[in-house]
Amino acid sequence: MKKYFATVVAVVLMVLSLVLYVNRSFTRLKVTPFYDGCSKVWGHAGYFKDHGKNSLPGIRQAFDLGAKGVELDVHFDVESGRFIVSHNYPYKLKDGKLLLLEDVFRESGKRGYFWLDFKNLKRLRRKEARRSSRSLLDMLKTYDLEEKVIVESKSALNLSIFSKAGIHTSYWISVNREKDGFGTSLRVFSFKVMFLYGRFSAVSIDHRNYTPLVDETFSHLPVHIFTLNNEEEVLKYLYRKNVKVILSDENYYGLDGCSDP
């Protein structure tokens, strides 16, 4: 009985030590923002109202209207070894053909920043994820975009491959806003562990899940929020120093996050 009790005490102490270590390390973590400009509102899938989502004309129009960056949905096609711009699979054709990420960079790479929502990263094997990171890094070097592109995914393990390759990354976290308690706290703790492991550049989150607990936990890190289509809601986050990017379907690109609220 004494041996059993001693084992339980040892396990509890180990768990408490781990929790304290993670919380202390996470709290002290300092991350240089990928983007720290005043024009925080970026185009969600470009400005798609006139041209459709994830299209070259929509991307072009977003930059023409003043957006400093655009978000795009991409897949890494394992068979061809190329990045396809599309929200879903099977890929959506643009003007009867596939839109390659390289085509986007070739035409609009000099115009601003790019947030890449990597749709199928979670489904890639580690070997395939490494291959995709090398492919993207080569492309970024070709178009001089190493400091203008950030890759987003929920897959912390595969996303960490991109971080280790020197590519900016945003860890997409999801918290059920309807629930609280131990389960939610444990989930947030797991995010801390994965963020420390992955050494990501930012956290991205649906604005509907930006709970007080999330706000408190990640207040010292760069946060990217999606997708806000009401100006009042945009203004709610625009002046928060840790919120660096806000995605929107609307043309709120002229809002200045550095001015006094």
C-alpha positions in Angstrom: 0.0 0.0 0.0 2.8 2.4 0.9 4.6 1.6 -2.4 1.4 2.3 -4.3 0.9 5.6 -2.5 4.5 6.6 -3.1 4.0 5.9 -6.9 0.9 8.0 -7.0 2.6 10.9 -5.3 5.6 10.6 -7.6 3.3 10.7 -10.7 1.4 13.7 -9.4 4.6 15.6 -8.6 5.9 14.8 -12.1 2.7 16.1 -13.7 2.7 19.2 -11.6 6.3 19.9 -12.5 5.5 19.5 -16.2 2.6 21.8 -15.9 4.6 24.5 -14.1 7.5 24.1 -16.6 5.2 24.5 -19.7 3.3 27.4 -18.2 6.4 29.2 -17.2 8.1 28.6 -20.5 5.0 29.6 -22.5 4.5 32.8 -20.4 8.1 33.9 -21.0 8.0 33.1 -24.7 8.7 36.0 -27.0 7.8 35.9 -30.7 8.7 38.5 -33.3 5.5 39.3 -35.3 5.5 38.1 -38.9 3.5 41.2 -39.8 3.2 44.3 -37.6 1.7 46.9 -39.9 -1.1 49.4 -39.1 -3.3 48.1 -42.0 -4.4 44.9 -40.2 -7.4 44.0 -42.4 -6.5 41.6 -45.2 -8.6 40.1 -48.0 -10.2 36.7 -47.2 -9.5 34.6 -50.3 -8.8 37.9 -52.1 -11.6 40.4 -52.7 -13.9 37.8 -54.2 -17.2 39.7 -54.6 -16.6 40.5 -58.3 -14.3 37.6 -59.3 -14.8 34.6 -57.0 -12.7 33.3 -54.2 -9.0 32.4 -54.6 -8.8 33.9 -58.1 -6.1 36.0 -59.7 -8.5 38.9 -60.4 -9.8 38.8 -56.8 -6.3 38.8 -55.4 -5.4 41.7 -57.7 -8.4 43.7 -56.7 -7.7 43.2 -53.0 -4.3 44.8 -53.5 -5.7 47.5 -55.7 -8.2 48.4 -53.0 -5.4 48.8 -50.5 -5.1 45.5 -48.7 -1.6 44.8 -47.4 -2.2 41.0 -47.6 -4.5 38.3 -48.8 -5.4 34.9 -47.5 -5.5 32.0 -49.9 -6.5 28.3 -49.6 -3.9 25.9 -50.9 -3.3 22.2 -51.3 -0.1 20.4 -52.0 -0.7 18.0 -54.8 1.5 15.0 -54.0 1.4 13.5 -57.5 2.5 16.7 -59.3 4.5 18.2 -56.5 2.9 21.6 -56.9 0.7 23.8 -54.8 -2.8 24.3 -56.1 -4.9 27.3 -55.1 -8.3 25.9 -54.2 -10.5 25.7 -51.1 -11.7 22.2 -51.7 -10.7 18.9 -53.3 -11.4 18.1 -56.1 -9.8 21.4 -57.0 -11.9 24.2 -58.3 -10.8 25.4 -61.8 -10.2 29.0 -62.6 -11.1 29.9 -66.2 -11.1 26.2 -67.0 -7.7 25.4 -65.5 -5.9 24.9 -62.2 -4.5 28.0 -60.5 -1.0 27.3 -59.2 0.4 29.2 -56.2 3.5 29.9 -58.4 1.2 31.8 -60.8 0.0 33.9 -57.9 3.5 34.7 -56.8 4.6 35.4 -60.3 1.8 38.0 -60.9 1.2 39.5 -57.4 4.2 38.4 -55.2 5.6 41.9 -55.1 2.4 43.5 -54.0 2.0 42.4 -50.4 1.7 39.6 -47.9 0.2 36.1 -48.2 -1.5 34.0 -45.6 -1.7 30.4 -46.9 -4.4 28.2 -45.3 -2.8 24.8 -46.0 -5.9 22.7 -46.4 -4.4 19.2 -46.7 -1.3 19.5 -44.6 -2.9 17.4 -41.9 -3.4 14.5 -44.3 0.2 14.4 -45.6 2.7 11.9 -44.4 5.7 13.4 -42.7 7.8 12.6 -45.8 5.3 14.4 -48.0 5.1 17.3 -45.6 8.9 17.7 -45.8 8.7 17.6 -49.5 6.0 20.3 -49.6 8.1 22.5 -47.3 11.1 22.2 -49.6 9.0 23.0 -52.6 7.4 26.1 -50.9 10.8 27.3 -49.6 12.3 27.1 -53.1 9.4 29.1 -54.4 9.7 31.7 -51.7 13.4 32.1 -52.5 12.7 32.4 -56.2 10.2 35.2 -55.7 11.9 36.8 -52.7 8.9 36.2 -50.5 10.5 34.5 -47.5 9.4 37.4 -45.2 6.0 37.9 -46.9 4.3 34.5 -46.6 2.9 32.7 -43.6 1.6 29.1 -43.6 -1.4 28.2 -41.4 -2.6 24.8 -40.3 -4.2 22.9 -37.4 -1.6 20.1 -37.8 1.0 21.2 -35.3 3.4 18.3 -36.0 3.5 18.8 -39.8 3.4 22.6 -39.5 6.5 22.4 -37.3 8.4 21.1 -40.3 7.8 24.5 -42.0 8.9 26.4 -38.9 12.1 24.4 -38.8 12.7 25.1 -42.5 12.6 28.8 -41.7 9.1 29.5 -43.0 6.7 31.7 -41.0 3.8 29.6 -39.5 0.5 30.2 -37.8 -1.0 27.5 -35.6 -4.7 27.4 -36.1 -6.4 26.7 -32.7 -10.0 25.8 -32.1 -11.8 26.2 -28.7 -15.4 25.4 -28.2 -16.9 28.7 -27.0 -20.0 27.0 -25.6 -18.0 25.0 -23.1 -15.7 25.7 -20.3 -14.1 23.9 -17.4 -11.3 21.2 -17.1 -11.7 19.9 -20.7 -11.3 23.4 -22.2 -8.3 24.2 -19.9 -6.7 20.9 -20.9 -7.1 21.7 -24.6 -5.6 25.1 -24.1 -2.7 23.6 -22.2 -2.1 21.2 -25.2 -2.0 24.3 -27.5 0.7 25.7 -25.2 2.8 22.5 -25.5 2.4 22.4 -29.3 3.3 26.1 -29.7 6.4 25.6 -27.7 7.3 22.5 -29.7 6.6 24.1 -33.1 8.0 27.5 -32.5 5.3 29.1 -34.6 5.1 32.7 -35.6 1.5 33.3 -34.7 -1.8 31.8 -33.5 -4.8 32.0 -35.8 -8.4 31.6 -34.6 -12.0 32.1 -35.6 -13.2 35.3 -33.9 -16.2 33.4 -32.6 -13.8 31.2 -30.5 -11.8 34.1 -29.2 -13.0 33.5 -25.6 -11.7 35.3 -22.5 -9.5 32.3 -21.7 -7.9 32.4 -25.2 -7.4 36.1 -24.9 -5.7 35.7 -21.5 -3.6 32.8 -22.7 -2.3 34.2 -25.9 -2.2 37.9 -25.1 1.6 38.0 -25.4 1.7 36.4 -28.8 0.8 37.6 -32.3 -2.8 36.6 -33.1 -4.4 36.4 -36.5 -8.2 36.4 -36.5 -10.8 35.4 -39.1 -13.3 36.2 -40.6 -14.9 39.5 -39.5 -17.5 41.1 -41.9 -19.0 43.7 -39.6 -17.2 47.0 -39.1 -18.1 47.1 -35.4 -16.7 43.7 -34.9 -13.5 44.6 -36.8 -13.0 47.7 -34.6 -13.4 45.4 -31.5 -10.1 43.8 -32.4 -8.4 46.4 -34.5 -6.7 48.2 -31.7 -5.5 45.2 -29.7 -1.8 45.2 -29.9 -1.4 41.4 -30.1 -3.9 41.1 -32.9 -1.8 41.6 -36.0 -4.1 40.4 -38.9 -7.8 40.4 -39.4 -9.4 38.6 -42.3 -12.5 40.1 -43.9 -14.7 39.7 -47.0 -15.4 43.4 -46.9 -13.3 46.3 -48.0 -12.1 47.5 -44.6 -8.5 47.7 -45.7 -8.3 51.4 -45.0 -8.9 51.0 -41.3 -5.8 52.1 -39.3 -4.9 49.9 -36.3 -2.3 52.4 -35.2 -4.5 55.4 -34.8 -6.3 56.2 -31.5 -9.7 54.4 -31.2 
